[in-house]
Amino acid sequence: MSLLGVYRSGAAEGAAVLEADGLPPFLIELPSGRVHGIGKSLTLGHLLGQKHVDGSLAVDAKGFSWKGTQYKRVRLRQHEARLGPIAATLSMPTGRGPFPAVAMVHGSGPKTRDEFDIFSAYLELQGVAVLAADKRGVGESGGVYPGEQASASTIKVLARDAQTEVGFLAHLPGIDPKRIGLFGDSQAGWIIPLAARRDPAVRWALLNSGPTTTVGETDLWGQLAGESLSPPSGTFQQMLAQVEAAGPSGFDPVPDLRRLTIPLHWMFGSDDRNIPTPLCLKRLQPLATDHDYSWDVFPTTHTPLILPSGLLSSLPRSPGLEPGFLPAISVWLRREAIL
């Protein structure tokens, strides 16, 4: 779709037309996160899977108009990069810089760079340079796909890839090396602390639904809670008791978190059925006393997209992201003087 891209309607408002991570084409309003499915004749719906009833886009040379508002395309400077086996897209804001920059870190599964399209679009509108890559062995990236299981060896390999991406950003003209960070979701909660502990070029990190519990505890919670694919097997209190009784096992991010001296911020869902949010907070709270660690908890599942039933099967009926999710990112980035 030729409309794919990032748009601005005013100083603080924007939108993006995306086809992210296997989803059908949609328009997302920024920063509110409201989403609208797009029909073949550029009609819009109120929901992610809806393609009518909310007007239509009128396209012109500068962008498009919708419901009386003009959206002008943001002309990002985009370049394809090859970092060893890793294929990536670098998106640079307009202007001279130097800009803050972020490398995106995948969750589990064979993911390509479009996994991050929503977050990338929002960060780009904030003036952040974004490097998004296909995971090794996936898409246009070479190398061997390390598998979905979060073993210590897999986490180490993916942490090295994150370090390679940070190293690439650190040597680019127009990038401020003191404001380079990592953004990731889910499994990245184990990868990012290791990469940041190994590499002083990482100056900050944002984690969306990133676990601070061990791999074994997290996997057990997902099995009990259904991972938003099936209903939970019990109440959250019952499932949490089973996880705590089983105890920690597998890779543990806490030793790396203890050793870090950079600011980190987590975005958790109170109804997360993939990671045990209450136990994650229990691990973080003692660390926050002598680290610049903070977090937000939203009424969401493992994704910031609202799931009406709590299950991924209800995604087509999603009205969009939790409204406070994206603004909270900007609040933290400004607080830490990254923006």
N, C-alpha and C positions, 0 to 999 in steps of 0.2 A: 504494500500500500504506500503510495507516494506521500501520503500525509504523515507517515510515521516520523516522530520527532518531538522536540520540546518547544513550547510556545509561552509567550508572556502577554498578559492582558493589562498589566499595571505594575507599579513599583514592587508590590508585595504578592501579587497573584500570578498564577501561571496555569499551564495545563500541559499534558503530554498525550500524544496518540501512540499507543503501544500495541504490541502483539507479543506480550512477555510470557516466557516459560510455558509455551504450549497453549496459552489462553487465546480465545478469539479476539479480534481487534476491539479495542475499547478506548474511550477517552477518560482520563483521570484529571479531575480538578485539583490544583495544588495551591495551598497546603491542606485543604479540607479532606482530600482523599476520596471524595465522591466519584463513583465510577459510572460509566454509561456505555453499554454495548453499542456497536456501530453496525448498521445495516448496509446492504450493498449500495443503496442510493443515498448513503451518508445520513440516514435517519438515526436518532439516538433514543435509547431507553433510559429508564430510571435506575436499572440494575445492571450488574455485570453481564448477565446473559440475556438482557432485554434489548431489542434493536429498534423499537418504535416508541411513540407516545411522548417524546420529550424534544420535539423540534428536529431540525436537520442542520448540517453544516453547509455554509456557503463559502466555497473556496475561491481565493483570489491570489494574486501574485505574491502578496506579503504573508499569507497564511490562511486564516479562515475567520468567519464571523458566526456567532451562535447566540441566539436570543438577544440580539442587539449589542453584543460585546465583540470587539475585534481582538483576535489573538494573532500576534505577529511571531513568526518563526524565529527562534533563537539560533543564530548561526554559529554553532559550536565548531571549533577546529578539531576534526577527528582524524586520527591516524591509526593505521594498523601496525602492530608491533609484534616482533617475534623474539621471545626471551628464551633462548634454548629451544626446548620442545613446546613451550607454551605460546599459544596464539592469543592476542589480546587486542582490544580497542582502547585507545587513549582519547578521552574527550576533554579538550581544553576550553575554558571559558574565553569569551572575547575580552580584549584588553591586554595590557602589558604585564600584569602580575607584579611581583611574584604571588602565586596562588597557593592556598592550601591544597593538598592532594590526598587521595585515598585509593588504596588497592582493595578490591572486593574479594572476599574469601567465601567459598561455597559451603553449603551444608552437604549432607550426605547425598549419594546418588550421582549418576552420570550427567552432570549439569553443564550447560553452556552459558555463555556470558549474558544471555537475555534473562537469566534468573534474576538479575539485579536491576532490570530496566526501570521499575518504579522508583527504587531508591536512588539509582543513578540520575534519573531525570530531576528528582527533587534536589539532590546535592549540586548538580550542574547549575540549576537556577539560583542556588545560594553562592555561586562563584567558586565552587570546589572542582578541581581537576579530578577526573575519575578514570581509573584503569580497571577494566573488567575483562576477564579472560575465560576461555573455555578450560574446564578442568583437564588435567593431563590425561591423554588417551581418549578424549571426548571431543566431538566437533572437529575443529580445525587444529587442535593441539595434538602433538605427537606424544611419545612416551607411552608408558603402560598405565592404564587405568588401575588405581590401587585397590579398587573394590569399595563396597558400601560399608563394610564392618569397620568400626572405629577402633582398630587395634593400635597399639603403641607405634608399630612400624608405619602404618598408614598415616597416622597423625604427624609423625616426623617427616615423612615425604611431603605431605601437603604444607607443612609449616615451612619447609625449605622453599617450596614454590612461592609462598607468600613473601618470604624474604627476598627472593629473586625479583619479584614485582616491586617491592619497596626500594631495592637497590637501583632498579631502572628509574623510578621516579626521582630518587635523590640526586641523580646526575643530569636531570633535564633542565635546560634553561627555562626560566619562567615559573619554576616550582620553588617554593620556600622549603628548604630541607628541615626547618624547625617545626613545620606544621604538616608532616606526612603521617597518615594514620592507616588503620585497617578497619574495614566494616564487614561483618559477616553474620550469618544466621545459623542456628541449629548446631550442627557438628563443628562449625567454626568456633564455638565456645571453648573447644579443647585445642583447636589449632592456633588461634590467635594468641593466647597467653604464651604458648611455647615459642612462636615466631618472635613475639615482642621481647621475650626474655633473652633470646639469642641475639637479637639485632637491635642495637641502640638507635638505628635510623627510624624505628617506629616510635612516634612521639605521643600517640593517642589511639584509642580504639573504641568502637561502638559495636555492641553485640545484640542482635535481635534474637530473642529466645535461645540464647546460648547457655548451655548448662554449666553450672559450677559443681555439679555432682559428678561422681565417677561414671564411667561408661556402663558398668554393671547395674548401678542403681537406676540410671536413666533408661536403659533398655528394659528393665523389669517394669518400671513405671509405664512405659509405652505399651508393653504387652497387656498390663492390667487395665489401662485407661483406653485402649483401642486406637490410639494415634489418630483420632478423628476419622477413622475409617469404619469403626463400629462403636456401639455404645460402651461406656465404661463398665467394668465388671462389678463395681461396687461404689460406695461413696468415696469422696476424696480422702476422708479421714481413714476409712478402712484400707484403701490402697496405699496411702502414705505409711500406715502402720506396717504393712507387709514389706514395703521397700526398706524401712528403717530396721526391721527385724532381720532382713537378709544382709544388710550392711554393705559397706563399700567394696567394690571389686573392679578390676580393670584400670584403665588410664585415669589418673586423677589430676585435674588442672590446678588444684589448690597450691601445691609446691611452687609452681611457676607464678601464680598470682601473689604469693607471699614475697617473691623476690623482685617484682616489678615496682618501678617508681614513677610510672606514667599514669595519666588519668584514663580511667575506663568507665564506660557507662553501659548498663544493661537495660533492655526493653523486654519485660516479661509479660506473659498473659496469665491472668488469674485462673483461666479455664484451660490451660495448656495440657493437652493429653499426650504429649510426646516427652516432655521433661517435667520433673516434679518441682514446680515453682516454689512451694513453701520450703522444701529442703534446700533448694538453691539459695534462697534468701538466708536460711539458717547458716549456710557456709560463708556467705558474703559478709554478714553483719559483723563478726569479729575482725575481719580483714579491713573493714572500712574505718576502723578506729585510727589506724596509722597509714592508710593509703587514700589516694584521691579516687575512691570508688563510689559510684552512685547508681541508682536504678529508678525506673518507673515501672509500675504494674498497671496494666490496662485490662478491661473486661473482655479479653480476646482469648483465642485458643493459641496454637503454635504459629499461626499467621496473623498479621495485623489486619488482614481482610476479615470483615465481620462475617461469620458463618451463622445464619439464622437458626440452624438446628444443632450447631456445634460439630457437625460432620462435613467433610469435604464435598459430599454429594450435594450439599445445599449452596455451593459456591456460585452457581448461576444466579441465585437469588440475593447475592450480596449487594448491599448499597454502596460498599466501598470500604476503605480503611477506617479503623477507629479514628474519630476526628482529632483526637489529641496526639496521635502518634507522630506524625511528621513535624508539627510545631515543637514537640518536646525535643526532637533532635536539634533543631535550630537553637532552642534555649540553651541546651548543654554546650553546643559548639561555641556559642557566644560567651557563655560563662567561662569557658576554658581559653578564651581569646584565640580560637582557631579561625573563626570568621572575623 
